[in-house]
Amino acid sequence: MLVAVIIIASLLVAGCINIITPSPTPSVPTPIHTSTHNPVLESAANEWMSVQPLGWVHYGKKETWNGGNSVTILFIERAADNYSATPLASNTTLMVFATSKDAAKYIDSIDKSNYLWSDRPFDKNDSTIPTAIRALGVPSAYQNWYYIEGYGTHNEKGGDIYQVDNIVEVVSNWALS
């Protein structure tokens, strides 16, 4: 036994044997932690809390800050021209990451098995992205994933995931039946 230990130790020293240790699983990036609200997210949250999108009525709005660089807006919406339609709940979270790469890693960590990739390019007039974010200009990193189930039924649900440079927007909608 002692001879085997000496032989293995000699081979290790000589570099003939490499001990392979598993590399740690890369951690999922989190939004930058700050004590003050990010001004772009502050503006986006204010927009969503005060603006009624054309054709929709929003009510029951709630804004929750998750640190300075993440905000969640929850509201109920209904088509303005069809009050008999099932109202939808909407939960939108905006997050700012240190880099575009961190934002992309975060999106990669989300289970997107129900989502479809959108090859639609960034549109500065897309009202699903807050004005404050669109005003930053054409992003160098942009992606959009979406899903929708049961469209036009009482069980409708859907969502979007956007990356605009180092900002991620995650949206979930579901029918309130």
PyRosetta script that sets phi, psi and omega in degrees:
from pyrosetta import init, pose_from_sequence

init()
pose = pose_from_sequence("MLVAVIIIASLLVAGCINIITPSPTPSVPTPIHTSTHNPVLESAANEWMSVQPLGWVHYGKKETWNGGNSVTILFIERAADNYSATPLASNTTLMVFATSKDAAKYIDSIDKSNYLWSDRPFDKNDSTIPTAIRALGVPSAYQNWYYIEGYGTHNEKGGDIYQVDNIVEVVSNWALS")
pose.set_psi(1, -45.1)
pose.set_omega(1, 179.1)
pose.set_phi(2, -60.9)
pose.set_psi(2, -37.8)
pose.set_omega(2, 179.4)
pose.set_phi(3, -64.0)
pose.set_psi(3, -41.1)
pose.set_omega(3, 180.0)
pose.set_phi(4, -64.0)
pose.set_psi(4, -40.8)
pose.set_omega(4, 178.6)
pose.set_phi(5, -64.1)
pose.set_psi(5, -42.3)
pose.set_omega(5, 179.6)
pose.set_phi(6, -65.5)
pose.set_psi(6, -40.7)
pose.set_omega(6, 179.5)
pose.set_phi(7, -64.9)
pose.set_psi(7, -46.7)
pose.set_omega(7, -179.8)
pose.set_phi(8, -63.6)
pose.set_psi(8, -41.9)
pose.set_omega(8, 178.5)
pose.set_phi(9, -62.5)
pose.set_psi(9, -40.8)
pose.set_omega(9, 179.0)
pose.set_phi(10, -63.8)
pose.set_psi(10, -42.4)
pose.set_omega(10, 179.8)
pose.set_phi(11, -66.5)
pose.set_psi(11, -37.1)
pose.set_omega(11, 177.0)
pose.set_phi(12, -63.3)
pose.set_psi(12, -46.7)
pose.set_omega(12, -179.8)
pose.set_phi(13, -62.5)
pose.set_psi(13, -38.9)
pose.set_omega(13, -178.5)
pose.set_phi(14, -75.2)
pose.set_psi(14, -10.6)
pose.set_omega(14, 179.4)
pose.set_phi(15, 84.9)
pose.set_psi(15, 12.5)
pose.set_omega(15, -179.9)
pose.set_phi(16, -80.6)
pose.set_psi(16, -20.6)
pose.set_omega(16, 179.5)
pose.set_phi(17, -124.7)
pose.set_psi(17, 133.0)
pose.set_omega(17, 175.2)
pose.set_phi(18, -111.7)
pose.set_psi(18, 131.7)
pose.set_omega(18, 173.9)
pose.set_phi(19, -90.7)
pose.set_psi(19, 120.9)
pose.set_omega(19, -177.4)
pose.set_phi(20, -99.3)
pose.set_psi(20, 121.9)
pose.set_omega(20, 175.3)
pose.set_phi(21, -106.5)
pose.set_psi(21, 137.4)
pose.set_omega(21, -179.6)
pose.set_phi(22, -62.5)
pose.set_psi(22, 136.9)
pose.set_omega(22, 178.0)
pose.set_phi(23, -76.9)
pose.set_psi(23, 145.1)
pose.set_omega(23, -178.4)
pose.set_phi(24, -65.5)
pose.set_psi(24, 148.8)
pose.set_omega(24, 176.0)
pose.set_phi(25, -63.6)
pose.set_psi(25, 130.6)
pose.set_omega(25, -179.9)
pose.set_phi(26, -60.2)
pose.set_psi(26, 137.9)
pose.set_omega(26, -179.2)
pose.set_phi(27, -77.9)
pose.set_psi(27, 153.1)
pose.set_omega(27, 178.0)
pose.set_phi(28, -80.5)
pose.set_psi(28, 126.4)
pose.set_omega(28, 179.6)
pose.set_phi(29, -61.5)
pose.set_psi(29, 150.7)
pose.set_omega(29, 175.7)
pose.set_phi(30, -120.9)
pose.set_psi(30, 159.1)
pose.set_omega(30, 178.4)
pose.set_phi(31, -57.0)
pose.set_psi(31, 151.9)
pose.set_omega(31, 177.6)
pose.set_phi(32, -58.9)
pose.set_psi(32, 134.6)
pose.set_omega(32, 178.5)
pose.set_phi(33, -90.5)
pose.set_psi(33, 123.7)
pose.set_omega(33, 174.2)
pose.set_phi(34, -139.4)
pose.set_psi(34, 160.2)
pose.set_omega(34, 179.7)
pose.set_phi(35, -90.1)
pose.set_psi(35, -15.8)
pose.set_omega(35, 178.4)
pose.set_phi(36, -110.9)
pose.set_psi(36, 154.6)
pose.set_omega(36, -179.9)
pose.set_phi(37, -69.9)
pose.set_psi(37, 135.8)
pose.set_omega(37, 174.9)
pose.set_phi(38, -61.6)
pose.set_psi(38, 130.8)
pose.set_omega(38, -175.1)
pose.set_phi(39, -63.9)
pose.set_psi(39, -33.5)
pose.set_omega(39, 178.5)
pose.set_phi(40, -67.9)
pose.set_psi(40, -44.9)
pose.set_omega(40, 178.6)
pose.set_phi(41, -67.2)
pose.set_psi(41, -36.4)
pose.set_omega(41, 177.5)
pose.set_phi(42, -59.4)
pose.set_psi(42, -46.0)
pose.set_omega(42, 179.2)
pose.set_phi(43, -64.8)
pose.set_psi(43, -42.6)
pose.set_omega(43, 179.2)
pose.set_phi(44, -63.3)
pose.set_psi(44, -43.6)
pose.set_omega(44, 179.3)
pose.set_phi(45, -63.6)
pose.set_psi(45, -43.0)
pose.set_omega(45, 178.0)
pose.set_phi(46, -60.8)
pose.set_psi(46, -40.6)
pose.set_omega(46, 178.8)
pose.set_phi(47, -60.5)
pose.set_psi(47, -49.7)
pose.set_omega(47, -177.8)
pose.set_phi(48, -66.8)
pose.set_psi(48, -30.5)
pose.set_omega(48, -179.6)
pose.set_phi(49, -77.6)
pose.set_psi(49, -20.9)
pose.set_omega(49, -174.1)
pose.set_phi(50, -114.8)
pose.set_psi(50, -20.0)
pose.set_omega(50, -172.8)
pose.set_phi(51, -100.0)
pose.set_psi(51, 137.9)
pose.set_omega(51, 172.0)
pose.set_phi(52, -99.8)
pose.set_psi(52, 116.4)
pose.set_omega(52, 178.3)
pose.set_phi(53, -63.1)
pose.set_psi(53, 147.1)
pose.set_omega(53, 179.8)
pose.set_phi(54, -55.7)
pose.set_psi(54, 125.3)
pose.set_omega(54, 177.3)
pose.set_phi(55, 89.7)
pose.set_psi(55, -1.8)
pose.set_omega(55, -178.2)
pose.set_phi(56, -129.3)
pose.set_psi(56, 151.1)
pose.set_omega(56, 173.0)
pose.set_phi(57, -117.0)
pose.set_psi(57, 126.0)
pose.set_omega(57, 178.1)
pose.set_phi(58, -107.2)
pose.set_psi(58, 140.8)
pose.set_omega(58, 174.2)
pose.set_phi(59, -152.1)
pose.set_psi(59, 166.4)
pose.set_omega(59, -180.0)
pose.set_phi(60, 64.1)
pose.set_psi(60, 41.1)
pose.set_omega(60, -176.1)
pose.set_phi(61, -79.8)
pose.set_psi(61, 143.5)
pose.set_omega(61, 176.8)
pose.set_phi(62, -140.9)
pose.set_psi(62, 132.8)
pose.set_omega(62, 179.4)
pose.set_phi(63, -113.3)
pose.set_psi(63, 128.6)
pose.set_omega(63, 179.2)
pose.set_phi(64, -130.8)
pose.set_psi(64, 122.1)
pose.set_omega(64, 176.9)
pose.set_phi(65, -89.8)
pose.set_psi(65, 131.8)
pose.set_omega(65, 178.2)
pose.set_phi(66, -111.6)
pose.set_psi(66, 70.3)
pose.set_omega(66, -170.2)
pose.set_phi(67, 86.7)
pose.set_psi(67, -174.5)
pose.set_omega(67, -176.3)
pose.set_phi(68, -81.7)
pose.set_psi(68, -17.4)
pose.set_omega(68, -174.6)
pose.set_phi(69, -120.6)
pose.set_psi(69, 28.3)
pose.set_omega(69, 174.7)
pose.set_phi(70, -153.4)
pose.set_psi(70, 128.7)
pose.set_omega(70, 179.8)
pose.set_phi(71, -136.9)
pose.set_psi(71, 141.4)
pose.set_omega(71, 177.8)
pose.set_phi(72, -118.7)
pose.set_psi(72, 131.5)
pose.set_omega(72, 177.0)
pose.set_phi(73, -115.4)
pose.set_psi(73, 126.2)
pose.set_omega(73, 177.5)
pose.set_phi(74, -118.9)
pose.set_psi(74, 132.1)
pose.set_omega(74, 177.1)
pose.set_phi(75, -155.3)
pose.set_psi(75, 166.1)
pose.set_omega(75, 175.1)
pose.set_phi(76, -106.7)
pose.set_psi(76, 139.1)
pose.set_omega(76, 177.5)
pose.set_phi(77, -132.6)
pose.set_psi(77, 151.9)
pose.set_omega(77, 179.0)
pose.set_phi(78, -143.2)
pose.set_psi(78, 144.6)
pose.set_omega(78, 176.6)
pose.set_phi(79, -60.9)
pose.set_psi(79, 130.3)
pose.set_omega(79, -176.0)
pose.set_phi(80, -65.8)
pose.set_psi(80, -28.2)
pose.set_omega(80, -176.8)
pose.set_phi(81, -95.7)
pose.set_psi(81, 4.2)
pose.set_omega(81, -177.4)
pose.set_phi(82, -147.5)
pose.set_psi(82, 82.7)
pose.set_omega(82, -177.4)
pose.set_phi(83, -71.9)
pose.set_psi(83, -11.0)
pose.set_omega(83, 176.2)
pose.set_phi(84, -86.1)
pose.set_psi(84, -9.8)
pose.set_omega(84, 178.7)
pose.set_phi(85, -69.3)
pose.set_psi(85, 151.3)
pose.set_omega(85, 179.0)
pose.set_phi(86, -65.3)
pose.set_psi(86, 128.3)
pose.set_omega(86, 176.7)
pose.set_phi(87, -69.7)
pose.set_psi(87, 154.0)
pose.set_omega(87, 178.5)
pose.set_phi(88, -113.3)
pose.set_psi(88, 140.2)
pose.set_omega(88, 170.0)
pose.set_phi(89, -91.9)
pose.set_psi(89, 143.0)
pose.set_omega(89, 179.6)
pose.set_phi(90, -131.6)
pose.set_psi(90, 129.3)
pose.set_omega(90, 178.6)
pose.set_phi(91, -122.5)
pose.set_psi(91, 114.2)
pose.set_omega(91, -177.8)
pose.set_phi(92, -121.4)
pose.set_psi(92, 127.7)
pose.set_omega(92, 176.1)
pose.set_phi(93, -119.4)
pose.set_psi(93, 129.1)
pose.set_omega(93, 175.3)
pose.set_phi(94, -109.9)
pose.set_psi(94, 136.9)
pose.set_omega(94, -178.9)
pose.set_phi(95, -137.7)
pose.set_psi(95, 142.6)
pose.set_omega(95, 175.0)
pose.set_phi(96, -110.3)
pose.set_psi(96, 128.4)
pose.set_omega(96, 178.6)
pose.set_phi(97, -108.0)
pose.set_psi(97, 164.9)
pose.set_omega(97, -178.3)
pose.set_phi(98, -62.7)
pose.set_psi(98, -38.3)
pose.set_omega(98, -177.3)
pose.set_phi(99, -140.4)
pose.set_psi(99, 164.7)
pose.set_omega(99, 173.8)
pose.set_phi(100, -62.8)
pose.set_psi(100, -35.3)
pose.set_omega(100, 179.0)
pose.set_phi(101, -63.7)
pose.set_psi(101, -41.6)
pose.set_omega(101, 176.7)
pose.set_phi(102, -63.7)
pose.set_psi(102, -39.8)
pose.set_omega(102, 178.1)
pose.set_phi(103, -62.6)
pose.set_psi(103, -43.4)
pose.set_omega(103, 178.7)
pose.set_phi(104, -64.5)
pose.set_psi(104, -39.6)
pose.set_omega(104, 177.1)
pose.set_phi(105, -62.2)
pose.set_psi(105, -40.0)
pose.set_omega(105, 178.4)
pose.set_phi(106, -61.5)
pose.set_psi(106, -46.5)
pose.set_omega(106, 179.1)
pose.set_phi(107, -63.0)
pose.set_psi(107, -38.9)
pose.set_omega(107, 177.5)
pose.set_phi(108, -60.3)
pose.set_psi(108, -29.1)
pose.set_omega(108, -177.8)
pose.set_phi(109, -78.1)
pose.set_psi(109, -12.9)
pose.set_omega(109, -178.3)
pose.set_phi(110, -81.5)
pose.set_psi(110, 135.9)
pose.set_omega(110, 175.1)
pose.set_phi(111, -69.0)
pose.set_psi(111, 110.8)
pose.set_omega(111, -178.0)
pose.set_phi(112, -111.0)
pose.set_psi(112, 27.9)
pose.set_omega(112, -176.7)
pose.set_phi(113, -63.4)
pose.set_psi(113, -25.1)
pose.set_omega(113, 177.1)
pose.set_phi(114, -95.4)
pose.set_psi(114, -1.4)
pose.set_omega(114, -174.6)
pose.set_phi(115, -95.3)
pose.set_psi(115, 157.1)
pose.set_omega(115, 171.8)
pose.set_phi(116, -116.5)
pose.set_psi(116, 145.3)
pose.set_omega(116, 176.4)
pose.set_phi(117, -77.9)
pose.set_psi(117, 134.3)
pose.set_omega(117, 175.7)
pose.set_phi(118, -100.6)
pose.set_psi(118, 124.7)
pose.set_omega(118, 177.8)
pose.set_phi(119, -90.3)
pose.set_psi(119, 9.6)
pose.set_omega(119, 178.5)
pose.set_phi(120, -66.3)
pose.set_psi(120, 130.3)
pose.set_omega(120, 179.2)
pose.set_phi(121, -73.6)
pose.set_psi(121, 165.4)
pose.set_omega(121, 176.6)
pose.set_phi(122, -56.9)
pose.set_psi(122, 134.2)
pose.set_omega(122, 179.9)
pose.set_phi(123, -124.0)
pose.set_psi(123, 114.7)
pose.set_omega(123, -177.4)
pose.set_phi(124, -64.7)
pose.set_psi(124, -10.7)
pose.set_omega(124, 178.6)
pose.set_phi(125, -103.8)
pose.set_psi(125, 6.2)
pose.set_omega(125, -178.4)
pose.set_phi(126, -70.9)
pose.set_psi(126, 109.1)
pose.set_omega(126, -175.0)
pose.set_phi(127, -74.1)
pose.set_psi(127, -6.2)
pose.set_omega(127, 176.0)
pose.set_phi(128, -78.8)
pose.set_psi(128, -11.5)
pose.set_omega(128, 173.8)
pose.set_phi(129, -108.6)
pose.set_psi(129, 127.0)
pose.set_omega(129, -176.6)
pose.set_phi(130, -55.8)
pose.set_psi(130, 147.0)
pose.set_omega(130, -179.6)
pose.set_phi(131, -53.4)
pose.set_psi(131, -41.3)
pose.set_omega(131, -178.1)
pose.set_phi(132, -60.1)
pose.set_psi(132, -33.0)
pose.set_omega(132, 179.4)
pose.set_phi(133, -80.7)
pose.set_psi(133, -42.1)
pose.set_omega(133, 178.4)
pose.set_phi(134, -63.1)
pose.set_psi(134, -30.4)
pose.set_omega(134, -178.4)
pose.set_phi(135, -69.0)
pose.set_psi(135, -14.2)
pose.set_omega(135, 178.8)
pose.set_phi(136, -69.9)
pose.set_psi(136, -13.8)
pose.set_omega(136, 178.7)
pose.set_phi(137, 103.1)
pose.set_psi(137, -179.5)
pose.set_omega(137, -178.8)
pose.set_phi(138, -67.4)
pose.set_psi(138, 122.8)
pose.set_omega(138, -176.0)
pose.set_phi(139, -75.9)
pose.set_psi(139, 153.6)
pose.set_omega(139, 173.9)
pose.set_phi(140, -83.5)
pose.set_psi(140, -21.4)
pose.set_omega(140, 175.9)
pose.set_phi(141, -127.6)
pose.set_psi(141, 121.9)
pose.set_omega(141, -180.0)
pose.set_phi(142, -145.3)
pose.set_psi(142, 135.1)
pose.set_omega(142, 171.1)
pose.set_phi(143, -151.5)
pose.set_psi(143, 154.9)
pose.set_omega(143, 179.6)
pose.set_phi(144, -143.1)
pose.set_psi(144, 127.9)
pose.set_omega(144, 174.0)
pose.set_phi(145, -118.6)
pose.set_psi(145, 146.2)
pose.set_omega(145, 179.9)
pose.set_phi(146, -147.0)
pose.set_psi(146, 158.0)
pose.set_omega(146, 170.0)
pose.set_phi(147, -148.8)
pose.set_psi(147, 155.1)
pose.set_omega(147, 175.4)
pose.set_phi(148, -151.7)
pose.set_psi(148, 135.3)
pose.set_omega(148, 177.5)
pose.set_phi(149, -128.9)
pose.set_psi(149, 142.7)
pose.set_omega(149, 174.1)
pose.set_phi(150, 62.1)
pose.set_psi(150, 36.1)
pose.set_omega(150, -176.7)
pose.set_phi(151, -54.6)
pose.set_psi(151, 130.7)
pose.set_omega(151, 177.4)
pose.set_phi(152, 80.2)
pose.set_psi(152, 5.4)
pose.set_omega(152, 179.0)
pose.set_phi(153, -109.0)
pose.set_psi(153, 176.5)
pose.set_omega(153, 177.7)
pose.set_phi(154, -78.5)
pose.set_psi(154, -2.0)
pose.set_omega(154, 179.5)
pose.set_phi(155, -113.2)
pose.set_psi(155, 19.8)
pose.set_omega(155, -176.0)
pose.set_phi(156, -62.2)
pose.set_psi(156, 137.4)
pose.set_omega(156, 171.2)
pose.set_phi(157, -151.2)
pose.set_psi(157, 156.6)
pose.set_omega(157, -178.2)
pose.set_phi(158, -169.9)
pose.set_psi(158, -175.7)
pose.set_omega(158, 179.6)
pose.set_phi(159, -175.9)
pose.set_psi(159, 168.5)
pose.set_omega(159, 177.7)
pose.set_phi(160, -139.6)
pose.set_psi(160, 149.8)
pose.set_omega(160, 169.6)
pose.set_phi(161, -129.9)
pose.set_psi(161, 123.4)
pose.set_omega(161, 178.6)
pose.set_phi(162, -119.6)
pose.set_psi(162, 144.0)
pose.set_omega(162, 165.3)
pose.set_phi(163, -121.9)
pose.set_psi(163, 125.1)
pose.set_omega(163, 174.2)
pose.set_phi(164, -125.5)
pose.set_psi(164, 96.5)
pose.set_omega(164, -172.4)
pose.set_phi(165, 55.9)
pose.set_psi(165, -117.6)
pose.set_omega(165, -175.9)
pose.set_phi(166, -96.9)
pose.set_psi(166, 14.9)
pose.set_omega(166, 179.2)
pose.set_phi(167, -109.8)
pose.set_psi(167, 133.6)
pose.set_omega(167, 177.4)
pose.set_phi(168, -117.9)
pose.set_psi(168, 135.8)
pose.set_omega(168, 175.4)
pose.set_phi(169, -120.5)
pose.set_psi(169, 123.1)
pose.set_omega(169, 178.3)
pose.set_phi(170, -118.6)
pose.set_psi(170, 121.9)
pose.set_omega(170, -175.3)
pose.set_phi(171, -121.2)
pose.set_psi(171, 134.1)
pose.set_omega(171, 171.8)
pose.set_phi(172, -128.2)
pose.set_psi(172, 134.3)
pose.set_omega(172, 177.3)
pose.set_phi(173, -127.1)
pose.set_psi(173, 144.0)
pose.set_omega(173, 175.2)
pose.set_phi(174, -151.4)
pose.set_psi(174, 148.1)
pose.set_omega(174, -179.5)
pose.set_phi(175, -72.6)
pose.set_psi(175, 140.7)
pose.set_omega(175, 175.3)
pose.set_phi(176, -100.6)
pose.set_psi(176, 99.3)
pose.set_omega(176, -177.3)
pose.set_phi(177, -100.6)
pose.dump_pdb("model.pdb")
